Structures are given as C-alpha cells and as structure tokens.
Amino acid sequence: MKKISLVLVILLAFGAMAFAGGGQQGGGTGGASAAPLIGIAMPETTVLRWVKDGASLKAEAEKLGYRAELQNGNGDQVQQNQQIGNLLTQGAKLLVVGQLNDGVASAISDAARDKVAVIAYDRIIQNSADYDYYITFNNFKVGQLQGQGLVKAMNLDAATTAAPKYITYFAGSPTDGNAFFFFDGATSVLNPYIEKGVLKVVGPAPKDSKDTANFQRIATEGWLPNIAKNRMENLLTGDARSVTLDAVLAPNDTLARAIIEACLADAKYAQKLPVVSGQDAEAASLAMIKNGQQAMTVFKDTGKLAEAAIILADQILKGVANPVVPGAVLASSIGLESIGDTGKKVVKAYLLDPINITKDNWREPITAGFISADEVAANGLQ
Ligand code: BGC
C-alpha cells in the first residue's frame, strides 16, 4: 500500500512538471519568467522601419507566450555581435537577426555552437552555413515594382529614340543582399527600354548587379541618406550636367527623399522633379507621393513580416520539421531559390508579397494600420 502511494506521488509530481513545461511554451500557465527567451537583434535606426520591426517582433513573441529581448545594433556590426553574444548568455533559445554585414557570421556560429536556432530577418545572413531559416519579402519583385512604377510615371512606352528619356541609378548598401535583388528586379524591367534606345542611363550603367565594378559605383554604403544626397549633387554638376533627368531609380524612401532634396536645390529641377522610386511606405514619403514629389513606393507590411517570423520561430522551437508560414511562400516553390543562398548553403526562405503604392492608392498603408495615427497627423496625411 505504502509503495503504491509513493509511486502515485512520484507520478503526480512528474505530471505536474510536464504540465508546467508545456504551459511555458504555449503561453501563460508556466509563469512569464520561465517562458523560453527569443532574442531579437535589429540592425539600425536610420531607416525608421527597423524600430517598428523590433517592436512588432517583441509584441508578437510575447503574444505567443515567449519572453523577448530586443536589441538594436545602431549601424555597427561589432555592437550587434556583442548584443547577440549577450542574448546567448541570457539563454535565448532562438534568435531573430536583421544583419548589417557578413561580419555577423561569427556571432551566428556561436549561436550554432549553443544549439540556438537563428532566423535571418528581412536580410539574408551571408557567408554562413550555421542557420536554416530566412524570412523576407519577395525582394526581386520589390525591384520590379520600382522599375514598373518608373516606366509608368515617365510614360516610357510612348518614348521614341528621337526623344529618349534619361534615368540615373542608385542602389542600396553593398553589404545587404537585398540591395542586389532590388536592383536586378528593377533593371529586369528597364533593360528592354534601354535596348530599344528609348531610355538612356546617365552615370554608371550596370545592366545588373553582376557588373560588380559599376554596381559598387551606384551603391550606397550603409543605406546612408547623406551619401546618396552627396552623390546626387555630384551627378547634377557632373555626369548629368548637360541633360535633364526624367527619372531616378532610388532603392528606398529614405534615399529617395535625400535625392529629391538634392534635386530641389538645383534650379533646373525646382519646378519639375525627375520621377523617383522608393520603398518602405514611410509616412514622409507617402506625403510626398500625395503631393507629387515622389512617384511611388513599395509597401512591405513589416507588421505582417514580424508576425510571420514569430509563427516560424514558434514552430522551430516546437521541433516542427517543415514549418509552414501562412501568408508566405517558400522561395524554392516560385523559382527564387537564390534568395536563400548564403554563399555557403541555401536556407529555407519564406517570402511575403510587396505592394505597389502611387498617388492612386497612397492611403493603403494607413488603412492597413501600418502607419500610426501620430505619423498620419505629423505628416499631414489626413
Ligand atoms: C530593407 C529595406 C530598407 C533597407 C535600409 C533593406 O534590407 O529590406 O526595407 O529600406 O534595408 O534599411
């Protein structure tokens, strides 16, 4: 009798422990302090989205019952690596990382050593074989939307070889794999017009990002707006001095606004700006799209990206072999496997869909709840 009750007590104790363990992951019953920790390492704050991305990731993780610790590398890979080291020391079970450059690979190999899974967030982690998952938008399509937006805004289909249109190129940071996809998507749309002779490129004119020397000349190290503004000023007094530019391929809104600022300071463009592309649906750029200064932007709902990343994280932590993320497609299923190529291995890449925004639908990011009421008010977007 005594023996049986002892066995019962032990069984009950184990049962209670297992219950508490299950509760930790599922959310709630195990107590917040015992829930697994998700480490979030964002790259920078110059481009507004990363502040929002970080906050959304933390909120989504906590919604599923995890603990979350958020860090931002402030544009410095050394700092980000230290932050990742700290997250590992704190016992993070999974990391969501938006990298700065391939110097992050050593921190990712430390995560692998500690058996901590890593999700590359928005930007691929290059030159690493130490992780398996990447979640982002269809970055080639982002570039296609930029190219198509410029074609339409220039009315390029009606242009002739006798009166060609003039464009100049800017690309994002050469340390960011996305910059290559954005550019290749855009030139895939623009190249046929160049071949027809109705579009001329002023300044360096790479056909695609594989033309490394020319790509470097149009790239914007660290996505820094001052670099783009200086380069635009130099172009206006240099390569573009004897033509009137019809368009500028700008890879994101922050750089688009810096480029537009440089144009506005030039008497030649003060009345009629070239058409300028963008990306990120930043409130300040939506205002400029509304008033006709910027031609278009690409809306990537980063709130949805953060939600999808945490749905993926949850499955990885629960040991699901082939995670499925609602609203995202596997790059391999649409022939874009190269989006997941780190240079050392091809990771599973999940892609969300970007949306084209022009004067006709500039309210869409607001309707979607992507722009806060404060941002709407501060930018006169009523
Ligand atoms: C992101 C863009 C962003 C850029 C600069 C890219 O990796 O995909 O949304 O504008 O970095 O931060």
Residues whose N, C-alpha, C, O or C-beta is under 5 A from the ligand:
A	BS01	BGC	V47 R123 D176 N178 W223 N252 D280
